[in-house]
Amino acid sequence: MSSREVRLAARPVGEPVPSDFELVEVDVPAPEEGQVLVRNLWMSVDPYMRGRMNDTKSYVPPFQLGKALEGGAVGEVVESTVDSHAVGDLVLSNTGWRELAVGPAKHFSRVDRIDAPSHYLGALGMPGLTAYAGLLRSAEFANGETVFVSGAAGAVGSMVGQLVKLRGGTAIGSAGSPEKVAWLKEIGFDQAFDYHDGRVTDLLAKAAPEGIDVYFDNVGGDHLEAAIASLRLHGRAAICGMISQYNATEPSPAPRNMTMIVGKRLVLRGLLVSDHQDLTQQFRAEVGAAIADGRVQVRETVVEGIEHAAQAFIGMLRGENTGKMLVKL
Amino acid sequence: MSSREVRLAARPVGEPVPSDFELVEVDVPAPEEGQVLVRNLWMSVDPYMRGRMNDTKSYVPPFQLGKALEGGAVGEVVESTVDSHAVGDLVLSNTGWRELAVGPAKHFSRVDRIDAPSHYLGALGMPGLTAYAGLLRSAEFANGETVFVSGAAGAVGSMVGQLVKLRGGTAIGSAGSPEKVAWLKEIGFDQAFDYHDGRVTDLLAKAAPEGIDVYFDNVGGDHLEAAIASLRLHGRAAICGMISQYNATEPSPAPRNMTMIVGKRLVLRGLLVSDHQDLTQQFRAEVGAAIADGRVQVRETVVEGIEHAAQAFIGMLRGENTGKMLVKL
């Protein structure tokens, strides 16, 4: 059978460009014993993928030049050699960036049919769990506290704010356009601002005149500096991502107020969702119920066709998405 | 009775200069009911005092212009109005920067007579407890781990390294002169380097080719950047001080590798000794015994006379001390 996949043609320097990617038609072999053949319905583009495009040692190996990229995908089994997986089963895997995927059945987790399977890549998937574990574990959020989240209109950030509201806290978010800010207020954020409207430190001081207890960092740079200034005694920051840095060709200067970490006894804690898979069931049950009864709103920005996947990824890094950025295959 | 005290004459800009301080002769009143009169024998100069000389809100109020400075002091009761304090008792207080002090008895803690009462300001005092609590609590050090400490030849740093060795770990230290480096090796550090000998990142990579588990930060800036690069997965940093920044008039650009906090799931935790007073007894018993039987070495740099206290403080910020910097009154 014939499929298309997206390969890394060149390692991006700074902001990725379309020529860094290559769409290739390939023959997919029939599944061998123990394998399944899956047609992907949805694939994810996520900020962390930018790091894997660099040839640097990190927590995951870099993508290989000339090889297909990888990432979250939801698909349907079209051919199976194992009892555990039936044709038609909905599965979650890391075989994104391709239309058809073949591989060991154990690499494809069966998931329940739900109204919007794409949620398994966003609100009910890796970004949602990142928000959940980051807020409750990394940042040790206590009900009722005040939380500032940057990149608040993204897949992770929008979930952070809504989880805070579900737990009686105050949610403050920053985003990159007036439309996003309006959406944040619509879904319950107490305060939201467009970071283009001034110095982030000033904007945050205005939004949180009494300071914040928790910062959930998706952006880094001046957002982290503003948060360090605003955090109260014993405040905590979950360092989840620093999207402002991913395309940087020069290392960015640190927050210039790092000494405040001492006097305020702040805790900055790096967060990687893979450490928190044990929370998956609890998280899906809680957030699934909140989505079902409307207490949590989910928004997705959908690009159609694998031929536009690279553009979706580039656009996501530019902030063109509201909520989760997805590619429908 | 007549005494001398050191007052803050001007708020230092950058590195403090002698004219920022003023030595004044004052009359000390007789102690009122509930008060004691104490002759200070030793006073401490500590890095944190530099922050209090700025007119900025912090965890302690700034020193007031024209008023006597404050800080740790060990003295002897010379007059008492209370049963709890007898003439001749050794007391620890925050009445440094003056020869005679009068005040409520409860502000003067009675301490046991020991061979070297000056240790109450260093190895058995605030700096020692800072090392103890920072290593065991803030950095969650586990026996046998590898620890890098900056400012290792200072009062706090030299204790950190020796506590690591007492617990079967590997101690790596940086300091500012070949003499200090030699002393660190003498007291048991496994590796020590002079940070003037190259980029700290390179020097640390050479000293700890397999990386470190814990960083104890007394310096900030490029030392913190080097540590972030060297820390292993789930590494921890106790952020105790950033002496490289205290005299800075411009914020420092480093560390420039903050994104590594995410992938390595690092934890940076601000440390202030006042949160850990509950450990005092346990700490003094353990470290006191280790000093007594020679497992922990104590070094002090002593300046004589209150008229040289300002110079001792300025010199300490420049790194002129090895071990604790003290003024003998």
Interface residues (C-beta under 8 A of the other chain):
Chain A: G51 S58 Y59 G220 L224 L233 I239 C240 G241 M242 Q245 Y246 P251 S252 P253 A254 P255 R256 N257 M258 T259 I261 V262 G263 K264 R265 L266 V267 L268 R269 G270 L271 L272 D275
Chain B: G51 S58 Y59 G220 L224 E225 L233 I239 C240 G241 M242 Q245 Y246 P251 S252 P253 A254 P255 R256 N257 M258 T259 I261 V262 G263 K264 R265 L266 V267 L268 R269 G270 L271 L272 D275
